[in-house]
Amino acid sequence: DVKVTQSSRYLVKRTGEKVFLECVQDMDHENMFWYRQDPGLGLRLIYFSYDVKMKEKGDIPEGYSVSREKKERFSLILESASTNQTSMYLCASSMTRPQHFGDGTRLSIL
Amino acid sequence: TQLLEQSPQFLSIQEGENLTVYCNSSSVFSSLQWYRQEPGEGPVLLVTVVTGGEVKKLKRLTFQFGDARKDSSLHITAAQPGDTGLYLCAGNQAGTALIFGKGTTLSVSS
């Protein structure tokens, strides 16, 4: 079974902090994705990556950056956290079609 | 623009009832996936449909892909409390990341 592991289930940070969310997958998948999920808005794609050191902007990249130095790891960075970035963050990986998700990180920015 | 419309948004039923959830678009998809997400967890893939008119069954769940590959439905027979969760459809178009609907929240009470 594919395992996608997100480093934290719950995280509380303060506005202005630099926040790192980590995601690791164990199936040698080439594609990795970061989403945020908000009530009434569904899943929205922030960034994705099709290969090491490669990244593509999704629908809502503003205020975020990503890093993929190794194939198995995809990091999401909030450069200067703001309260409107309080959300559930989901990481996913895939080889072709189906995406495999981690359990999510519920991030609160105070 | 929301390319995938799911309906209904919320559904609350009694154990033993049947239900259908719809996922509609004006766009053609090369494949479509259904996920279920339980509170505090990430979405889990239920099924992928690829061929127009395809029907797949997963125990009491029946998935259908429209002939024109623009829509899909999920039918649950004799719903049980364990079916409670958020049901998400996601479409795949060539060269793009997955497009998610906003989801249908199903509550089955005993």
Interface residues (C-beta under 8 A of the other chain):
Chain A: V4 R9 F33 G40 L41 G42 L43 L45 F48 G58 L90 A92 R97 P98 Q99 H100 F101 G102 D103 G104
Chain B: S31 Q33 Y35 G40 E41 G42 P43 V44 L45 T48 L88 A90 N92 A97 L98 F100 G101 K102 G103
